[in-house]
Amino acid sequence: MPVFCQFFYFQSMLFLCHNENMANTKNLKPLNKRTKDEQRKICSAGGRRSGQVRRHHKTMRECLEYLLDCENPADEHKLTFLECICAKIMRQALAGNVKAFEVIRDTIGQNPKMQDEQNAPVDNGILPDLIKAHLAMCKKMEKERKAREKQDAAGASVAAANDISE
């Protein structure tokens, strides 16, 4: 596991617990009524804080990207967490969840709102490799399931025929 993920919890706690003197409405003073030196100090502090937030978000993004690429130990098909999430979204969309369908549509770039002003068609023929691989895995799993069902049905009919002949 990368070092940035090991310290992510600690950094999150520092980020969330950072509580300097919070202003209230009684002691607020507009920036334009402060001296140039005070304005510079306040802006500098804001810039430092902005950098901390950006670094925190970058660390969180890198940690999530790493975790999404990890294999899900609870999955029998050895899928990654991202593939499991995609499968869950697909199942929800097939069950009629419109939001899940919109997530899939937007992810593959077929959102009509995102097309440019000239109504240029979105290139529907190109899917990201991850989605192609996931769809192939889903088809394979569906074929395996149907084959098992056929074997179970064939086994049940042979057993019934044996019972009748005896």
N, C-alpha and C positions, 0 to 999 in steps of 0.2 A: 504494500500500500504506500502511495507517495507520502512524503513528509507533510505536504500541505494539507492532506486529509487528516493526518494524525493530530495536527494542531488546530484543525478547523473549529472544534468545539470550544477550545480555549479562546481562540480569537473571537468567536461569536459572543462568548460571555463578556469579554472585554468591551466589545463593540456595543452590546446592549446595556451594559452596566455603566458605561461612561456617562456620568451625570455631573457636569460642572454646574456652577451657579445658574440656575434657570431663571430667566427674566419673568417678571410679571408686569401687569399693566401699570403699576405704581412707579416702577423705576425704569420704564422704557424712555429712551431719548432718541429722537430721530438722528440718522447718520449725518444729515446736512447741518445739524446744530452742534456737531462735535468738531474738535480740532483736527487738522490734517494728520497729525501724529496718531490720534485715537482712531481715525478712519483707517489709516494704514494698518494699525495693529489688528483691528476687527476684520478687515479684508484678508489679512494674512492668516489669521486664525481660521476663517472660513475656507480659505484655499487649502490649508493643511487638513481640515476635517473632510473636505471634498476628496482629497487624495486618499485619506483613510477609507472612506466609503467605497471609492472606486477599487482599491486594493481588496477590500473585504468582498465585494461583489465578484471580482475576478477569481479570488480563492474559492468562493462558493460555486461559481460556474465550473471551474476546473475540477473540483471535487465531484460535482454531479456528473460531469462528462465521464470521469473515471468510473464512477459507480454504475452508470448506465451501460458501460461497455463490459462490466463484470458479468460472469455467468451466474445465473440465479440458482442457488443450491437447492431450492425447493422445487425446481422445474425438472420433470423427468426427461424432457427432450433436449436438455442442455442449452436452452435459449438464454440470451443475455436479458438483463432487466429491461432494456429498451425494447427488445423484441416481445417480451411478455406484456409490456405496456401497450405496444402496438396491437397485439392480439386482443387484449381486453377492450381497447377502443373499437376495434373491428367488430367484436362480438356485440358490443353495445349498439353500434350503428346498425348491424343486421337485425337487432331486436327492436329497432324503431327509434332509437335515441337520435334526435335531429342534431343536437349539439355535437355528438360524437362524429356524425357524418360531416358536419361543418369543419371539425378539426382535421379530419382526413382530407377533405377537399382542399382546405387551405394549405395543408402541409405539402401536398403534391402540386400546388401551384395552379389550381383550377378555380380560384375564387373570382367571380366576375367583377367584384368591387376593386380587385387589385389590378385589373387590366388597365392599360393606359387610356388616355382620353380619346384616341382614335379608334377605340374598340378593336384593337389588334387581338387576334385570337391567341390564347395561351398555347404553347407547344405541349399538347396533351400526350405526345408519343414518348416523352422522356420522363421516366420516374427515377428518383434517387435509387442508388444501388441497394441501400438498406431496405427500402420498401419492396423492391423486386425480390430480394432474398427472402424477406418475410412472407411475401405472397407465395413464393415457391415452397417454402416450408409449410405453409398452411395447406396448400394443395397436396403435398406429400402426406401430411398428417391425416387429411380427409380421405385420401386413397387407402392408407393403412387402416383407418377406422372402418371403411366400407368392406375391405378385405376381411377384417376380423369378424364383422357382422355376417358376411357370406359364409365364412368358415363355421361360425356358431350356428347359423341356420342349417347348413349342410350337416353338421354334426347332430343337430337336434332331429332332422328328418331321418338320418340313418338310424339313430337310436329308436325313433318311433317305429321305423320299419322292422327293426330287430324285435321290438316288443310285440308287434302284430304277428310276425312269423312264429313266435314261440308259443 
